[in-house]
Amino acid sequence: MDTDRMTGDIGRRLKDLRKQNGLTQQELADRAELTKGFISQLERGQVTPSLVTLMDLIEILGTTPGDFFKDTGSMQVVFREKDYCEKVDDDGNVTEWLVPAAQGNQMEPLHVALNAHAALALDEPHSGEEFGYVLSGRISLYRGDSRFDVKAGESFYYKADCPHRIVNPGNRTARFIWVSTPPSF
């Protein structure tokens, strides 16, 4: 890797971490005893920090050198059926985690097969949002005091700030993709 590209990668990673921590360039500069201009140039790949400065920034941003320099290029992007993790509950309903170990991610995609006349457990209010797409059959989504009927080819989306649950009122298995953020399963 050439020096200019490495400097740009370091700058992008620092900027991403700064934003994840909710810091402005000025706040990061103040904590690191640097100037806002230097942070700006660093994030744009225009300057290369000394090793001491880089280690200070990494520590201030709440990570480790190992995590900071971890090669994200080797992250798994495509998941196949052999990668899925499956759980069958006592009623025979099947939940497949489509991305293993998604708890460390910002969203968690599931494939659910909900048997006829079955219901998932009531989900208490939590932070985040949920999205679903019904592949086959139909479901009833209960959110607070409201009921929403969703059939194959339709989707749902809601904030998870009140009790909610999914029921299959039909006579055949309903299959749907369900994505929760942040992961809660």
N, C-alpha and C positions, 0 to 999 in steps of 0.2 A: 504494500500500500504506500502511495507516495505521501510526502509530508503535508502537502496542501489538502489532500483528501482526508488525512487523519485529523488535521486541525479542524476541518469542517465538521467531521463526525463528532469530535469532542465538543465543539460548540453547540451542535444540534442536541446532543445528549444532555449537556448542561442546561440548555434552554428548556427542554422537555421536563427535566427534573425541577427546575425553578418554577415552571407553571404548575406542575403537579403539586408542589408545596404551596401554591398560592402566593408566591413572592413576586414583587416587582423587581426590575433590574436595580433600582435604587436600594431596595431593602436588602437584596443579596449583596450588593456592593458594600453597604454599611456593615453588615455582619462579617464580611470578609476583609474589611478595612481596605477596600479598593475603590476605584471611581466607577460611576455608572457608565462612563464612556468606555472604560476598559472591558466591563461586562458586555456591553453592546458589541464591541469589536470582537470579543472572544466568541460570543454566540453566532456571529456572522462569519467566523473562520478567518478573520483578518489578522489576528495575533495568536501566538502560541504561549500558553501560560508556563511558568516554571513548574517543576515537579512539586515543589512545596505549595505553591498557590493552588495547583490542581487538586492536591490531596486535601487542602483546607476546604475548597469548594465542595468536593465530594462529601466530606464529613458534615459540613453545614447543611447540605441538601439531603442528609439522612440516609446515605447509602454507603456501600463499601467499595473499595477499588475493584474487588472481584466482580461485584454485581455491575458496577459502572462499565467495566470493560468486557463484560460477557458478550459473546458473539451472538447477536440476535438473528443473524442470518441462518442459524441452524434450527430456529424455532419451527416446530411442526406446523404446517399450514393446512394440509389435507388430512382428513381423518376418514378411515374406512370402517366398515362394519366390525372388523376384528378389533378395532380400537375402542369401540363403545363399551360402556359399563352398563349392565342391565340389572334392574331390581324388579322382582315380581312380588306384589304384596299378598296378603292373606286371601284377598278376593280374586286373585288372578290378574289384576291390572298390571300392566308392564310399563315401566319408565326406563328409557334409555338415555344415558348421558352421552350426547353426541361429541362432546369435547372433554376427554378425560382431564381431571384435575382443574376444571374450569373455575373452581372456587378462588383461584388466584387471579382470574381475569375480571373484566368489568361486566361481562354478561355470561349467562349459563344457558345454552340451548339444550332442550330436551325433546325427545320424541315419546309421546304418551299414547298407549292403547288402553282406553277406558271401556270396560265391559258394559253391556247393556244394563241399564238401570243401576249403575254403580256411581259412586261419588268419591271424589278425592277429599281428603281431610280439610277441614276449615283452616284457612291460612289467616293468621292474625295480622293486623296492620304492621307494616314494616316500611323502611325507606326504600325507594326505588320504584321501578316501573316494570310492567309485564306486557308481553306481546305474544299473541298466538295466531296460528293459521290452521284451520281445520282441513285436514286432508280427506277424511271420509267420515260419514255419519253426521251426527249433530250433537251439540252440547248446550247446556244452559250454564251461563256464567252468572253467579250471584255475587254482587258487589254491594256491601251495605244492605240497604232495603230494596235494591233494584235487581231485576232479573233481565238478562239479555240472552236471547236464543241465537246461536251461531251455527250455521250449517256448512257443509263442505264447500270450499272455495271462498269462504269468508274469513275475515281476521278480526281480532280484538286487540285493544290496547288500553291500558289504564294505569293510573298511579296506584300503588299498593298501600295507600294510607288508611284503608278501612278493611274490615274483615271481608274475605272473599273465598269462593270455592267454585269448583267445576263439577257438574253433574251430567251424566249421560242419561237423558230421559227416553232414549230410543230403544228399539228392539235389537240393535246390532252394535258391535264394537265401534266406538268413535276413535279416530286417530287424529292427533294434532301435534304440531310443533309448538313448543312453549319456550319462550326466552324471557329470562328474569334478569334484571339488573338492580342492584348487585346480586351476585349468586346467593341463593338462600337455601338451597336443597342440600 
